[in-house]
Amino acid sequence: MSSEWRDRPERGGRRITRFYIWLCLTVGRRMARPILYGIALYFVLSAPRERAASVQYLARVGKGRPGPMDLYRHFFTFSTVIMDRLFFLANRTGQISVSLHGTDAFDALRATGQGFLLASAHFGSFEALRVMGISDRNLPVKALMHVETSSQLNDLLSSFNPAVTESVIALGKPGAMLEVKEWLEQGGIVGILADRITDGEKLTQVDFLGAPAPFPLGPWLLAGMLKVPVMLCFAVYRGRGHYDIYFEMLTDAHETSRRDRDAAAEMLAARYAGRLAHYCRLAPYNWFNLFDFWGDGKTASS
């Protein structure tokens, strides 16, 4: 898999993106949504590598031999979640509903006053939780993420809610890990998307949807080094403007010796991949890693 996802150029010009953002905010979600039918069709027809990745994934998740409508639905779901990201960031969520699941575990962990990692994936909408944390529930959530990916879209979207930009810790920048440590020590929550790797990062091969796939060890090594709990969070798009947000504990805080840290991280990566696979089967069209995720070269052609 390497860092193929980071090497993909952004699609669409700034003017087109800005115009669509303006249109969405002007006419509202219900009126803007029909445009997504054309956008999804455009991507299905013009993105052969992403189309091949969708075929590969849908076959692994249990869709057999995915047909054109499966591919279209996959791209349409992706387009819808990207559009809804705008409405979340602009606090225009009147036509979006959210249900929370597993909040007892989440609230119990928050009640301890201890900081923790909140691990998710490029699956569904992590933006739903980030914006809820900033606005609705006043949760101290900061996202540890690569800010250079999709920078054009991120810059445009963040202009509608600067507080979201302020809640980002830029991965790879000097002092990022120190900022993470200090935030956690203050009882803060650090959100991380734990399903993508970068060059030079430690990896492990674990079973994911029936085949070995490379997953990063960084998030789990960080949890062991800082001795903080990890909670999983997946915000699943269900259609008709509704999201289900699921919380569940992955691991409590525990002391790990330097010698055993890699083994403990590999165990957590395998457990994380298993839970991610569970949610992929629950809502298969919410998976948005549209590249050769398994690294077996099967997405080289459509």
ChimeraX commands (.cxc) that place a marker at each C-alpha (Angstrom):
marker #1 position 0.00,0.00,0.00 radius 0.5
marker #1 position 2.88,2.38,0.89 radius 0.5
marker #1 position 1.79,6.01,0.63 radius 0.5
marker #1 position -0.05,5.72,-2.70 radius 0.5
marker #1 position -3.00,7.56,-1.18 radius 0.5
marker #1 position -0.80,10.61,-0.50 radius 0.5
marker #1 position 0.52,10.72,-4.06 radius 0.5
marker #1 position -2.90,11.06,-5.69 radius 0.5
marker #1 position -3.56,14.54,-7.11 radius 0.5
marker #1 position -6.63,16.38,-5.88 radius 0.5
marker #1 position -9.47,16.21,-8.37 radius 0.5
marker #1 position -11.45,19.31,-9.34 radius 0.5
marker #1 position -10.33,22.92,-9.50 radius 0.5
marker #1 position -10.53,25.40,-6.67 radius 0.5
marker #1 position -13.10,27.52,-8.52 radius 0.5
marker #1 position -15.37,24.55,-9.16 radius 0.5
marker #1 position -15.04,23.40,-5.56 radius 0.5
marker #1 position -15.71,26.89,-4.21 radius 0.5
marker #1 position -18.75,27.24,-6.47 radius 0.5
marker #1 position -20.18,23.92,-5.28 radius 0.5
marker #1 position -19.61,24.87,-1.64 radius 0.5
marker #1 position -21.38,28.18,-2.25 radius 0.5
marker #1 position -24.24,26.39,-3.99 radius 0.5
marker #1 position -24.68,23.87,-1.17 radius 0.5
marker #1 position -24.78,26.51,1.51 radius 0.5
marker #1 position -27.13,28.68,-0.54 radius 0.5
marker #1 position -29.75,26.10,-1.51 radius 0.5
marker #1 position -29.32,23.66,1.38 radius 0.5
marker #1 position -28.57,19.95,1.57 radius 0.5
marker #1 position -31.87,18.70,0.15 radius 0.5
marker #1 position -31.65,20.85,-2.97 radius 0.5
marker #1 position -27.90,20.33,-3.50 radius 0.5
marker #1 position -27.96,16.55,-3.09 radius 0.5
marker #1 position -29.28,15.72,-6.63 radius 0.5
marker #1 position -26.05,17.16,-8.06 radius 0.5
marker #1 position -24.23,14.28,-6.40 radius 0.5
marker #1 position -25.77,11.84,-8.86 radius 0.5
marker #1 position -23.78,13.45,-11.64 radius 0.5
marker #1 position -20.63,13.84,-9.52 radius 0.5
marker #1 position -20.67,10.17,-8.56 radius 0.5
marker #1 position -21.17,9.14,-12.18 radius 0.5
marker #1 position -18.26,11.35,-13.23 radius 0.5
marker #1 position -15.93,9.69,-10.74 radius 0.5
marker #1 position -17.06,6.18,-11.68 radius 0.5
marker #1 position -16.31,6.90,-15.35 radius 0.5
marker #1 position -13.13,8.96,-14.96 radius 0.5
marker #1 position -11.22,7.27,-12.10 radius 0.5
marker #1 position -10.06,3.80,-13.24 radius 0.5
marker #1 position -7.73,3.14,-10.30 radius 0.5
marker #1 position -10.36,4.12,-7.75 radius 0.5
marker #1 position -12.94,2.07,-9.64 radius 0.5
marker #1 position -10.68,-0.98,-9.56 radius 0.5
marker #1 position -10.06,-0.44,-5.83 radius 0.5
marker #1 position -13.81,-0.32,-5.24 radius 0.5
marker #1 position -14.24,-3.63,-7.11 radius 0.5
marker #1 position -11.46,-5.21,-5.06 radius 0.5
marker #1 position -12.88,-4.03,-1.74 radius 0.5
marker #1 position -16.54,-4.83,-2.48 radius 0.5
marker #1 position -15.60,-8.35,-3.52 radius 0.5
marker #1 position -13.67,-8.86,-0.27 radius 0.5
marker #1 position -16.44,-7.43,1.91 radius 0.5
marker #1 position -18.92,-9.96,0.58 radius 0.5
marker #1 position -20.52,-8.35,-2.47 radius 0.5
marker #1 position -19.44,-11.24,-4.71 radius 0.5
marker #1 position -18.79,-9.90,-8.19 radius 0.5
marker #1 position -19.80,-6.22,-7.79 radius 0.5
marker #1 position -21.77,-4.78,-10.66 radius 0.5
marker #1 position -22.01,-1.22,-11.99 radius 0.5
marker #1 position -24.71,-0.27,-9.49 radius 0.5
marker #1 position -22.54,-1.46,-6.58 radius 0.5
marker #1 position -19.70,0.75,-7.81 radius 0.5
marker #1 position -22.04,3.68,-8.34 radius 0.5
marker #1 position -23.53,3.34,-4.87 radius 0.5
marker #1 position -20.03,3.20,-3.37 radius 0.5
marker #1 position -18.99,6.44,-5.11 radius 0.5
marker #1 position -22.33,8.08,-4.37 radius 0.5
marker #1 position -21.97,7.34,-0.66 radius 0.5
marker #1 position -18.47,8.80,-0.71 radius 0.5
marker #1 position -19.72,11.94,-2.49 radius 0.5
marker #1 position -22.57,12.32,0.00 radius 0.5
marker #1 position -20.27,12.09,3.02 radius 0.5
marker #1 position -17.92,14.67,1.49 radius 0.5
marker #1 position -20.89,17.00,0.93 radius 0.5
marker #1 position -22.14,16.45,4.48 radius 0.5
marker #1 position -18.67,17.29,5.75 radius 0.5
marker #1 position -19.33,20.82,4.52 radius 0.5
marker #1 position -22.63,21.05,6.40 radius 0.5
marker #1 position -21.02,19.70,9.58 radius 0.5
marker #1 position -18.20,22.25,9.36 radius 0.5
marker #1 position -20.59,25.11,8.65 radius 0.5
marker #1 position -22.87,24.02,11.54 radius 0.5
marker #1 position -25.73,23.66,9.06 radius 0.5
marker #1 position -26.94,20.28,10.28 radius 0.5
marker #1 position -30.67,20.90,10.35 radius 0.5
marker #1 position -31.22,18.28,7.63 radius 0.5
marker #1 position -28.78,15.77,9.15 radius 0.5
marker #1 position -29.65,13.48,12.06 radius 0.5
marker #1 position -27.18,11.64,14.32 radius 0.5
marker #1 position -27.69,8.72,16.72 radius 0.5
marker #1 position -25.06,7.77,19.31 radius 0.5
marker #1 position -24.34,4.19,20.37 radius 0.5
marker #1 position -22.01,3.01,23.14 radius 0.5
marker #1 position -22.10,6.32,24.97 radius 0.5
marker #1 position -22.06,4.62,28.39 radius 0.5
marker #1 position -18.50,3.45,27.79 radius 0.5
marker #1 position -17.53,6.80,26.32 radius 0.5
marker #1 position -19.01,8.80,29.20 radius 0.5
marker #1 position -17.47,6.48,31.78 radius 0.5
marker #1 position -14.03,7.02,30.29 radius 0.5
marker #1 position -14.57,10.78,30.12 radius 0.5
marker #1 position -15.62,10.78,33.78 radius 0.5
marker #1 position -12.17,9.51,34.82 radius 0.5
marker #1 position -10.63,12.76,33.60 radius 0.5
marker #1 position -7.94,10.82,31.77 radius 0.5
marker #1 position -6.97,11.69,28.23 radius 0.5
marker #1 position -7.35,8.99,25.59 radius 0.5
marker #1 position -6.99,8.19,21.91 radius 0.5
marker #1 position -10.11,8.01,19.78 radius 0.5
marker #1 position -9.29,5.75,16.82 radius 0.5
marker #1 position -11.33,5.74,13.65 radius 0.5
marker #1 position -10.71,5.13,9.93 radius 0.5
marker #1 position -11.39,6.49,6.47 radius 0.5
marker #1 position -14.81,4.96,6.88 radius 0.5
marker #1 position -17.99,6.97,7.23 radius 0.5
marker #1 position -17.52,10.48,8.60 radius 0.5
marker #1 position -15.08,11.28,11.37 radius 0.5
marker #1 position -16.03,14.92,10.77 radius 0.5
marker #1 position -19.39,14.26,12.41 radius 0.5
marker #1 position -17.71,13.56,15.74 radius 0.5
marker #1 position -15.14,16.36,15.45 radius 0.5
marker #1 position -17.79,18.99,14.85 radius 0.5
marker #1 position -20.03,17.61,17.60 radius 0.5
marker #1 position -17.06,17.83,19.93 radius 0.5
marker #1 position -16.43,21.44,19.04 radius 0.5
marker #1 position -20.02,22.65,19.06 radius 0.5
marker #1 position -22.72,20.41,20.52 radius 0.5
marker #1 position -21.02,18.56,23.37 radius 0.5
marker #1 position -17.99,20.76,23.99 radius 0.5
marker #1 position -15.67,17.75,23.88 radius 0.5
marker #1 position -11.93,18.46,24.02 radius 0.5
marker #1 position -11.16,16.67,20.74 radius 0.5
marker #1 position -8.09,17.32,18.61 radius 0.5
marker #1 position -7.40,15.36,15.44 radius 0.5
marker #1 position -3.88,14.12,14.71 radius 0.5
marker #1 position -3.76,14.11,10.91 radius 0.5
marker #1 position -1.81,14.84,7.74 radius 0.5
marker #1 position -2.89,18.34,6.79 radius 0.5
marker #1 position -1.17,18.30,3.38 radius 0.5
marker #1 position -3.54,15.68,1.95 radius 0.5
marker #1 position -6.60,17.18,0.24 radius 0.5
marker #1 position -5.21,20.56,1.31 radius 0.5
marker #1 position -7.25,22.48,-1.25 radius 0.5
marker #1 position -10.54,21.07,-0.03 radius 0.5
marker #1 position -9.50,21.33,3.62 radius 0.5
marker #1 position -8.54,24.99,3.21 radius 0.5
marker #1 position -11.87,25.84,1.63 radius 0.5
marker #1 position -13.93,23.89,4.12 radius 0.5
marker #1 position -12.09,25.13,7.19 radius 0.5
marker #1 position -12.87,28.72,6.21 radius 0.5
marker #1 position -16.46,28.04,7.26 radius 0.5
marker #1 position -15.49,26.96,10.77 radius 0.5
marker #1 position -12.00,28.12,11.86 radius 0.5
marker #1 position -12.41,26.32,15.19 radius 0.5
marker #1 position -12.08,23.03,13.33 radius 0.5
marker #1 position -8.68,24.04,11.97 radius 0.5
marker #1 position -7.59,24.97,15.47 radius 0.5
marker #1 position -8.53,21.46,16.62 radius 0.5
marker #1 position -5.97,19.80,14.33 radius 0.5
marker #1 position -2.50,18.60,15.36 radius 0.5
marker #1 position -0.47,18.40,12.15 radius 0.5
marker #1 position 1.17,14.98,11.94 radius 0.5
marker #1 position 4.80,15.16,10.91 radius 0.5
marker #1 position 5.31,18.76,11.98 radius 0.5
marker #1 position 7.93,19.64,14.64 radius 0.5
marker #1 position 6.50,19.40,18.13 radius 0.5
marker #1 position 3.42,17.42,17.11 radius 0.5
marker #1 position 4.08,14.52,19.50 radius 0.5
marker #1 position 4.82,16.90,22.35 radius 0.5
marker #1 position 1.50,18.64,21.68 radius 0.5
marker #1 position -0.27,15.26,21.72 radius 0.5
marker #1 position 1.36,14.36,25.04 radius 0.5
marker #1 position 0.47,17.65,26.66 radius 0.5
marker #1 position -3.11,17.53,25.38 radius 0.5
marker #1 position -3.63,14.02,26.73 radius 0.5
marker #1 position -2.11,14.98,30.09 radius 0.5
marker #1 position -4.73,17.75,30.31 radius 0.5
marker #1 position -7.49,15.16,29.89 radius 0.5
marker #1 position -7.99,15.86,26.20 radius 0.5
marker #1 position -9.02,13.46,23.44 radius 0.5
marker #1 position -6.81,12.85,20.41 radius 0.5
marker #1 position -8.59,11.52,17.35 radius 0.5
marker #1 position -6.59,9.50,14.84 radius 0.5
marker #1 position -7.42,7.69,11.62 radius 0.5
marker #1 position -5.47,4.47,12.10 radius 0.5
marker #1 position -5.88,2.80,8.72 radius 0.5
marker #1 position -3.29,4.57,6.56 radius 0.5
marker #1 position 0.48,4.38,6.52 radius 0.5
marker #1 position 3.25,6.77,5.56 radius 0.5
marker #1 position 6.75,6.16,4.25 radius 0.5
marker #1 position 9.12,4.86,6.90 radius 0.5
marker #1 position 6.38,3.96,9.38 radius 0.5
marker #1 position 6.44,0.67,11.26 radius 0.5
marker #1 position 3.90,-1.79,9.87 radius 0.5
marker #1 position 2.33,-5.10,10.66 radius 0.5
marker #1 position 0.46,-7.51,8.40 radius 0.5
marker #1 position -2.91,-8.52,9.86 radius 0.5
marker #1 position -6.01,-10.21,8.50 radius 0.5
marker #1 position -8.51,-7.75,7.09 radius 0.5
marker #1 position -11.60,-9.02,5.30 radius 0.5
marker #1 position -10.00,-12.40,4.68 radius 0.5
marker #1 position -6.59,-11.35,3.38 radius 0.5
marker #1 position -3.36,-9.93,4.87 radius 0.5
marker #1 position -3.16,-6.15,4.77 radius 0.5
marker #1 position -0.54,-3.70,6.08 radius 0.5
marker #1 position -1.62,-1.57,9.02 radius 0.5
marker #1 position 0.44,1.08,10.82 radius 0.5
marker #1 position 1.78,0.43,14.29 radius 0.5
marker #1 position 2.20,4.13,15.08 radius 0.5
marker #1 position -1.14,4.72,16.83 radius 0.5
marker #1 position -0.74,1.69,19.06 radius 0.5
marker #1 position 2.91,2.38,19.86 radius 0.5
marker #1 position 1.84,5.90,20.84 radius 0.5
marker #1 position -0.88,4.55,23.15 radius 0.5
marker #1 position 1.62,2.20,24.83 radius 0.5
marker #1 position 4.29,4.84,25.19 radius 0.5
marker #1 position 1.90,7.38,26.73 radius 0.5
marker #1 position -0.04,4.76,28.71 radius 0.5
marker #1 position -3.48,5.98,27.62 radius 0.5
marker #1 position -6.69,4.09,26.77 radius 0.5
marker #1 position -7.94,3.74,23.22 radius 0.5
marker #1 position -11.58,3.99,22.22 radius 0.5
marker #1 position -12.91,3.20,18.77 radius 0.5
marker #1 position -15.36,5.48,16.98 radius 0.5
marker #1 position -17.08,4.88,13.64 radius 0.5
marker #1 position -19.65,7.33,12.24 radius 0.5
marker #1 position -21.65,5.33,9.68 radius 0.5
marker #1 position -23.73,7.02,6.98 radius 0.5
marker #1 position -27.09,5.24,6.74 radius 0.5
marker #1 position -28.78,7.26,4.01 radius 0.5
marker #1 position -31.51,9.90,4.15 radius 0.5
marker #1 position -29.18,12.27,5.99 radius 0.5
marker #1 position -28.69,9.98,9.00 radius 0.5
marker #1 position -25.48,8.94,10.76 radius 0.5
marker #1 position -25.00,6.29,13.46 radius 0.5
marker #1 position -21.94,6.94,15.64 radius 0.5
marker #1 position -20.61,3.86,17.44 radius 0.5
marker #1 position -18.19,3.94,20.39 radius 0.5
marker #1 position -16.45,0.93,21.89 radius 0.5
marker #1 position -13.37,0.38,24.02 radius 0.5
marker #1 position -10.35,-1.12,22.29 radius 0.5
marker #1 position -7.96,-1.18,25.25 radius 0.5
marker #1 position -7.50,0.29,28.70 radius 0.5
marker #1 position -4.38,2.17,29.70 radius 0.5
marker #1 position -1.64,-0.27,30.57 radius 0.5
marker #1 position 2.05,-0.33,31.38 radius 0.5
marker #1 position 4.09,-1.84,28.55 radius 0.5
marker #1 position 7.81,-2.44,28.75 radius 0.5
marker #1 position 9.92,-1.18,25.86 radius 0.5
marker #1 position 10.77,-4.79,24.99 radius 0.5
marker #1 position 7.09,-5.81,24.70 radius 0.5
marker #1 position 5.80,-2.61,23.11 radius 0.5
marker #1 position 5.93,-3.84,19.49 radius 0.5
marker #1 position 4.12,-7.08,20.32 radius 0.5
marker #1 position 1.39,-5.20,22.19 radius 0.5
marker #1 position 1.01,-2.78,19.27 radius 0.5
marker #1 position 0.68,-5.66,16.80 radius 0.5
marker #1 position -2.06,-7.18,18.95 radius 0.5
marker #1 position -3.97,-3.89,19.02 radius 0.5
marker #1 position -3.57,-3.42,15.26 radius 0.5
marker #1 position -5.07,-6.87,14.66 radius 0.5
marker #1 position -7.94,-6.14,17.05 radius 0.5
marker #1 position -8.56,-2.78,15.38 radius 0.5
marker #1 position -8.58,-4.36,11.91 radius 0.5
marker #1 position -11.09,-6.94,13.12 radius 0.5
marker #1 position -13.48,-4.28,14.40 radius 0.5
marker #1 position -13.04,-2.20,11.27 radius 0.5
marker #1 position -13.91,-5.28,9.19 radius 0.5
marker #1 position -17.04,-5.73,11.32 radius 0.5
marker #1 position -18.26,-2.23,10.51 radius 0.5
marker #1 position -17.32,-2.62,6.84 radius 0.5
marker #1 position -19.61,-5.63,6.66 radius 0.5
marker #1 position -22.28,-3.71,8.57 radius 0.5
marker #1 position -22.20,-0.77,6.12 radius 0.5
marker #1 position -19.99,-1.75,3.16 radius 0.5
marker #1 position -20.39,1.40,1.08 radius 0.5
marker #1 position -18.88,3.55,3.85 radius 0.5
marker #1 position -15.30,2.43,3.04 radius 0.5
marker #1 position -13.32,5.27,1.43 radius 0.5
marker #1 position -9.79,3.90,1.00 radius 0.5
marker #1 position -10.02,3.82,-2.79 radius 0.5
marker #1 position -6.52,2.59,-3.61 radius 0.5
marker #1 position -4.65,-0.73,-3.54 radius 0.5
marker #1 position -5.17,-1.16,0.20 radius 0.5
marker #1 position -4.00,-4.77,0.38 radius 0.5
marker #1 position -0.91,-4.02,-1.68 radius 0.5
marker #1 position -1.36,-7.03,-3.97 radius 0.5
marker #1 position -1.52,-5.03,-7.20 radius 0.5
marker #1 position -5.03,-6.13,-8.05 radius 0.5
marker #1 position -6.20,-2.56,-8.63 radius 0.5
marker #1 position -3.73,-1.91,-11.43 radius 0.5
marker #1 position -6.52,-1.99,-13.97 radius 0.5
marker #1 position -10.29,-1.81,-13.94 radius 0.5
marker link #1:1,2 radius 0.2
marker link #1:2,3 radius 0.2
marker link #1:3,4 radius 0.2
marker link #1:4,5 radius 0.2
marker link #1:5,6 radius 0.2
marker link #1:6,7 radius 0.2
marker link #1:7,8 radius 0.2
marker link #1:8,9 radius 0.2
marker link #1:9,10 radius 0.2
marker link #1:10,11 radius 0.2
marker link #1:11,12 radius 0.2
marker link #1:12,13 radius 0.2
marker link #1:13,14 radius 0.2
marker link #1:14,15 radius 0.2
marker link #1:15,16 radius 0.2
marker link #1:16,17 radius 0.2
marker link #1:17,18 radius 0.2
marker link #1:18,19 radius 0.2
marker link #1:19,20 radius 0.2
marker link #1:20,21 radius 0.2
marker link #1:21,22 radius 0.2
marker link #1:22,23 radius 0.2
marker link #1:23,24 radius 0.2
marker link #1:24,25 radius 0.2
marker link #1:25,26 radius 0.2
marker link #1:26,27 radius 0.2
marker link #1:27,28 radius 0.2
marker link #1:28,29 radius 0.2
marker link #1:29,30 radius 0.2
marker link #1:30,31 radius 0.2
marker link #1:31,32 radius 0.2
marker link #1:32,33 radius 0.2
marker link #1:33,34 radius 0.2
marker link #1:34,35 radius 0.2
marker link #1:35,36 radius 0.2
marker link #1:36,37 radius 0.2
marker link #1:37,38 radius 0.2
marker link #1:38,39 radius 0.2
marker link #1:39,40 radius 0.2
marker link #1:40,41 radius 0.2
marker link #1:41,42 radius 0.2
marker link #1:42,43 radius 0.2
marker link #1:43,44 radius 0.2
marker link #1:44,45 radius 0.2
marker link #1:45,46 radius 0.2
marker link #1:46,47 radius 0.2
marker link #1:47,48 radius 0.2
marker link #1:48,49 radius 0.2
marker link #1:49,50 radius 0.2
marker link #1:50,51 radius 0.2
marker link #1:51,52 radius 0.2
marker link #1:52,53 radius 0.2
marker link #1:53,54 radius 0.2
marker link #1:54,55 radius 0.2
marker link #1:55,56 radius 0.2
marker link #1:56,57 radius 0.2
marker link #1:57,58 radius 0.2
marker link #1:58,59 radius 0.2
marker link #1:59,60 radius 0.2
marker link #1:60,61 radius 0.2
marker link #1:61,62 radius 0.2
marker link #1:62,63 radius 0.2
marker link #1:63,64 radius 0.2
marker link #1:64,65 radius 0.2
marker link #1:65,66 radius 0.2
marker link #1:66,67 radius 0.2
marker link #1:67,68 radius 0.2
marker link #1:68,69 radius 0.2
marker link #1:69,70 radius 0.2
marker link #1:70,71 radius 0.2
marker link #1:71,72 radius 0.2
marker link #1:72,73 radius 0.2
marker link #1:73,74 radius 0.2
marker link #1:74,75 radius 0.2
marker link #1:75,76 radius 0.2
marker link #1:76,77 radius 0.2
marker link #1:77,78 radius 0.2
marker link #1:78,79 radius 0.2
marker link #1:79,80 radius 0.2
marker link #1:80,81 radius 0.2
marker link #1:81,82 radius 0.2
marker link #1:82,83 radius 0.2
marker link #1:83,84 radius 0.2
marker link #1:84,85 radius 0.2
marker link #1:85,86 radius 0.2
marker link #1:86,87 radius 0.2
marker link #1:87,88 radius 0.2
marker link #1:88,89 radius 0.2
marker link #1:89,90 radius 0.2
marker link #1:90,91 radius 0.2
marker link #1:91,92 radius 0.2
marker link #1:92,93 radius 0.2
marker link #1:93,94 radius 0.2
marker link #1:94,95 radius 0.2
marker link #1:95,96 radius 0.2
marker link #1:96,97 radius 0.2
marker link #1:97,98 radius 0.2
marker link #1:98,99 radius 0.2
marker link #1:99,100 radius 0.2
marker link #1:100,101 radius 0.2
marker link #1:101,102 radius 0.2
marker link #1:102,103 radius 0.2
marker link #1:103,104 radius 0.2
marker link #1:104,105 radius 0.2
marker link #1:105,106 radius 0.2
marker link #1:106,107 radius 0.2
marker link #1:107,108 radius 0.2
marker link #1:108,109 radius 0.2
marker link #1:109,110 radius 0.2
marker link #1:110,111 radius 0.2
marker link #1:111,112 radius 0.2
marker link #1:112,113 radius 0.2
marker link #1:113,114 radius 0.2
marker link #1:114,115 radius 0.2
marker link #1:115,116 radius 0.2
marker link #1:116,117 radius 0.2
marker link #1:117,118 radius 0.2
marker link #1:118,119 radius 0.2
marker link #1:119,120 radius 0.2
marker link #1:120,121 radius 0.2
marker link #1:121,122 radius 0.2
marker link #1:122,123 radius 0.2
marker link #1:123,124 radius 0.2
marker link #1:124,125 radius 0.2
marker link #1:125,126 radius 0.2
marker link #1:126,127 radius 0.2
marker link #1:127,128 radius 0.2
marker link #1:128,129 radius 0.2
marker link #1:129,130 radius 0.2
marker link #1:130,131 radius 0.2
marker link #1:131,132 radius 0.2
marker link #1:132,133 radius 0.2
marker link #1:133,134 radius 0.2
marker link #1:134,135 radius 0.2
marker link #1:135,136 radius 0.2
marker link #1:136,137 radius 0.2
marker link #1:137,138 radius 0.2
marker link #1:138,139 radius 0.2
marker link #1:139,140 radius 0.2
marker link #1:140,141 radius 0.2
marker link #1:141,142 radius 0.2
marker link #1:142,143 radius 0.2
marker link #1:143,144 radius 0.2
marker link #1:144,145 radius 0.2
marker link #1:145,146 radius 0.2
marker link #1:146,147 radius 0.2
marker link #1:147,148 radius 0.2
marker link #1:148,149 radius 0.2
marker link #1:149,150 radius 0.2
marker link #1:150,151 radius 0.2
marker link #1:151,152 radius 0.2
marker link #1:152,153 radius 0.2
marker link #1:153,154 radius 0.2
marker link #1:154,155 radius 0.2
marker link #1:155,156 radius 0.2
marker link #1:156,157 radius 0.2
marker link #1:157,158 radius 0.2
marker link #1:158,159 radius 0.2
marker link #1:159,160 radius 0.2
marker link #1:160,161 radius 0.2
marker link #1:161,162 radius 0.2
marker link #1:162,163 radius 0.2
marker link #1:163,164 radius 0.2
marker link #1:164,165 radius 0.2
marker link #1:165,166 radius 0.2
marker link #1:166,167 radius 0.2
marker link #1:167,168 radius 0.2
marker link #1:168,169 radius 0.2
marker link #1:169,170 radius 0.2
marker link #1:170,171 radius 0.2
marker link #1:171,172 radius 0.2
marker link #1:172,173 radius 0.2
marker link #1:173,174 radius 0.2
marker link #1:174,175 radius 0.2
marker link #1:175,176 radius 0.2
marker link #1:176,177 radius 0.2
marker link #1:177,178 radius 0.2
marker link #1:178,179 radius 0.2
marker link #1:179,180 radius 0.2
marker link #1:180,181 radius 0.2
marker link #1:181,182 radius 0.2
marker link #1:182,183 radius 0.2
marker link #1:183,184 radius 0.2
marker link #1:184,185 radius 0.2
marker link #1:185,186 radius 0.2
marker link #1:186,187 radius 0.2
marker link #1:187,188 radius 0.2
marker link #1:188,189 radius 0.2
marker link #1:189,190 radius 0.2
marker link #1:190,191 radius 0.2
marker link #1:191,192 radius 0.2
marker link #1:192,193 radius 0.2
marker link #1:193,194 radius 0.2
marker link #1:194,195 radius 0.2
marker link #1:195,196 radius 0.2
marker link #1:196,197 radius 0.2
marker link #1:197,198 radius 0.2
marker link #1:198,199 radius 0.2
marker link #1:199,200 radius 0.2
marker link #1:200,201 radius 0.2
marker link #1:201,202 radius 0.2
marker link #1:202,203 radius 0.2
marker link #1:203,204 radius 0.2
marker link #1:204,205 radius 0.2
marker link #1:205,206 radius 0.2
marker link #1:206,207 radius 0.2
marker link #1:207,208 radius 0.2
marker link #1:208,209 radius 0.2
marker link #1:209,210 radius 0.2
marker link #1:210,211 radius 0.2
marker link #1:211,212 radius 0.2
marker link #1:212,213 radius 0.2
marker link #1:213,214 radius 0.2
marker link #1:214,215 radius 0.2
marker link #1:215,216 radius 0.2
marker link #1:216,217 radius 0.2
marker link #1:217,218 radius 0.2
marker link #1:218,219 radius 0.2
marker link #1:219,220 radius 0.2
marker link #1:220,221 radius 0.2
marker link #1:221,222 radius 0.2
marker link #1:222,223 radius 0.2
marker link #1:223,224 radius 0.2
marker link #1:224,225 radius 0.2
marker link #1:225,226 radius 0.2
marker link #1:226,227 radius 0.2
marker link #1:227,228 radius 0.2
marker link #1:228,229 radius 0.2
marker link #1:229,230 radius 0.2
marker link #1:230,231 radius 0.2
marker link #1:231,232 radius 0.2
marker link #1:232,233 radius 0.2
marker link #1:233,234 radius 0.2
marker link #1:234,235 radius 0.2
marker link #1:235,236 radius 0.2
marker link #1:236,237 radius 0.2
marker link #1:237,238 radius 0.2
marker link #1:238,239 radius 0.2
marker link #1:239,240 radius 0.2
marker link #1:240,241 radius 0.2
marker link #1:241,242 radius 0.2
marker link #1:242,243 radius 0.2
marker link #1:243,244 radius 0.2
marker link #1:244,245 radius 0.2
marker link #1:245,246 radius 0.2
marker link #1:246,247 radius 0.2
marker link #1:247,248 radius 0.2
marker link #1:248,249 radius 0.2
marker link #1:249,250 radius 0.2
marker link #1:250,251 radius 0.2
marker link #1:251,252 radius 0.2
marker link #1:252,253 radius 0.2
marker link #1:253,254 radius 0.2
marker link #1:254,255 radius 0.2
marker link #1:255,256 radius 0.2
marker link #1:256,257 radius 0.2
marker link #1:257,258 radius 0.2
marker link #1:258,259 radius 0.2
marker link #1:259,260 radius 0.2
marker link #1:260,261 radius 0.2
marker link #1:261,262 radius 0.2
marker link #1:262,263 radius 0.2
marker link #1:263,264 radius 0.2
marker link #1:264,265 radius 0.2
marker link #1:265,266 radius 0.2
marker link #1:266,267 radius 0.2
marker link #1:267,268 radius 0.2
marker link #1:268,269 radius 0.2
marker link #1:269,270 radius 0.2
marker link #1:270,271 radius 0.2
marker link #1:271,272 radius 0.2
marker link #1:272,273 radius 0.2
marker link #1:273,274 radius 0.2
marker link #1:274,275 radius 0.2
marker link #1:275,276 radius 0.2
marker link #1:276,277 radius 0.2
marker link #1:277,278 radius 0.2
marker link #1:278,279 radius 0.2
marker link #1:279,280 radius 0.2
marker link #1:280,281 radius 0.2
marker link #1:281,282 radius 0.2
marker link #1:282,283 radius 0.2
marker link #1:283,284 radius 0.2
marker link #1:284,285 radius 0.2
marker link #1:285,286 radius 0.2
marker link #1:286,287 radius 0.2
marker link #1:287,288 radius 0.2
marker link #1:288,289 radius 0.2
marker link #1:289,290 radius 0.2
marker link #1:290,291 radius 0.2
marker link #1:291,292 radius 0.2
marker link #1:292,293 radius 0.2
marker link #1:293,294 radius 0.2
marker link #1:294,295 radius 0.2
marker link #1:295,296 radius 0.2
marker link #1:296,297 radius 0.2
marker link #1:297,298 radius 0.2
marker link #1:298,299 radius 0.2
marker link #1:299,300 radius 0.2
marker link #1:300,301 radius 0.2
marker link #1:301,302 radius 0.2
view
